Amino acid sequence: DAKTTQPPSMDCAEGRAANLPCNHSTISGNEYVYWYRQIHSQGPQYIIHGLKNNETNEMASLIITEDRKSSTLILPHATLRDTAVYYCIVRLRDNYGQNFVFGPGTRLSVLP
Amino acid sequence: DARVTQTPRHKVTEMGQEVTMRCQPILGHNTVFWYRQTMMQGLELLAYFRNRAPLDDSGMPKDRFSAEMPDATLATLKIQPSEPRDSAVYFCASGQTGTGEHEQFFGPGTRLTVL
């Protein structure tokens, strides 16, 4: 699986949009981009995934560049409960349910 | 709502003792994963089952760790004998192959302390 690079930490003001970047310059055409987050003392939680188009769900938006070498997770109106470690993962597209390889992620602190 | 459950949530034991952690995957899920999380190493995969068959346990110290799925509703991770370096949070996750393969559902974890 391609490796990802994320900033180790970021701050965001409550109510503002949080934009979390991820570089995955060696991503291949059949690898998806996934975002998970881990709130303190809890298990990781799925947020969103995408292949090449931008995606949006009730939690976040995922913007993938045209060359697919980087992406941004957007939390449109961050709340204190969004304080967590956010993991960007790229994984081969298959239907066999492989595991995710978690890196160090970005520690997002939402400040009041 | 459906969720992965893990027991015990906390375990303190002495070096050399056997530890067994249990996981109940979400009903209908056919993949189960065991991850371990420490401050130093982050989240690491220990073992992975699909349809109850072990597919990958390369992340697991074979001499002391064992993982099994006696049935579709129970996965176990056993450490014998335990060592202080095994202190970590152990997460179980389950998922579904095919259309559901994008999302894994994680349990709350078992926090293990080996003295």
HADDOCK unambig.tbl for C-alpha pairs under 7 A between the chains (distance, minus, plus):
assign (segid A and resid 42 and name CA) (segid B and resid 108 and name CA) 5.46 0.50 0.50
assign (segid A and resid 43 and name CA) (segid B and resid 91 and name CA) 6.77 0.50 0.50
assign (segid A and resid 43 and name CA) (segid B and resid 106 and name CA) 5.29 0.50 0.50
assign (segid A and resid 43 and name CA) (segid B and resid 107 and name CA) 5.84 0.50 0.50
assign (segid A and resid 43 and name CA) (segid B and resid 108 and name CA) 5.25 0.50 0.50
assign (segid A and resid 43 and name CA) (segid B and resid 109 and name CA) 6.47 0.50 0.50
assign (segid A and resid 44 and name CA) (segid B and resid 106 and name CA) 6.08 0.50 0.50
assign (segid A and resid 45 and name CA) (segid B and resid 105 and name CA) 6.89 0.50 0.50
assign (segid A and resid 45 and name CA) (segid B and resid 106 and name CA) 6.86 0.50 0.50
assign (segid A and resid 46 and name CA) (segid B and resid 103 and name CA) 6.15 0.50 0.50
assign (segid A and resid 46 and name CA) (segid B and resid 104 and name CA) 6.92 0.50 0.50
assign (segid A and resid 95 and name CA) (segid B and resid 97 and name CA) 5.41 0.50 0.50
assign (segid A and resid 95 and name CA) (segid B and resid 98 and name CA) 4.50 0.50 0.50
assign (segid A and resid 95 and name CA) (segid B and resid 101 and name CA) 6.02 0.50 0.50
assign (segid A and resid 96 and name CA) (segid B and resid 97 and name CA) 5.13 0.50 0.50
assign (segid A and resid 96 and name CA) (segid B and resid 98 and name CA) 6.61 0.50 0.50
assign (segid A and resid 96 and name CA) (segid B and resid 101 and name CA) 6.96 0.50 0.50
assign (segid A and resid 97 and name CA) (segid B and resid 31 and name CA) 6.65 0.50 0.50
assign (segid A and resid 97 and name CA) (segid B and resid 95 and name CA) 6.95 0.50 0.50
assign (segid A and resid 97 and name CA) (segid B and resid 96 and name CA) 6.61 0.50 0.50
assign (segid A and resid 97 and name CA) (segid B and resid 97 and name CA) 4.91 0.50 0.50
assign (segid A and resid 97 and name CA) (segid B and resid 101 and name CA) 4.95 0.50 0.50
assign (segid A and resid 102 and name CA) (segid B and resid 43 and name CA) 5.98 0.50 0.50
assign (segid A and resid 104 and name CA) (segid B and resid 42 and name CA) 6.56 0.50 0.50
